[in-house]
């Protein structure tokens, strides 16, 4: 299995090829991300498009997050539109969210700089296995900054990114 960063690099290579060949759908993705320069599409522009489609500020930000490193902004990847129908608890601080997660025995995720406590059905809707042993390592808290959590978070990100459709923006709209 590729890691999430490697998977997005491969997707950037494919997007770059499509953009250089003036594929209309590929070019539309560039226009949405504000890094469009007709006739001069670079690979790093493709990485930026993919990163912003997942709600990250830029490619370096996405790379840090997807590698499992602790970040303060987790983008929008963990809360695609198809999961909007779930009832979840939202919090501004990690402390509040962690207390609620423990009381409900749920899963603590992040959306940008906010925290959300979800149930196992949300995790399934997201496309992840709620019984994956990686959750035990994370202690059911995606944002744990313990060094032992970096690998578990990166592996879960890899599973999530592997399920993305060819056009990442479609995942966020589902």
BELFENJO-V43142 format. One record per helix or strand. SS is the DSSP state (A for helix, B for strand). FROM is the first residue (numbers start at 1). TO is the last residue. Records with the same first field share a line. If there is no record, write none. Layout:
SS=FROM-TO  FROM-TO
//
This chain:
A=4-20  24-33  43-53  59-66  81-83  94-104  120-126  133-138  149-162  168-173
B=89-91  107-111  114-118  141-141
//
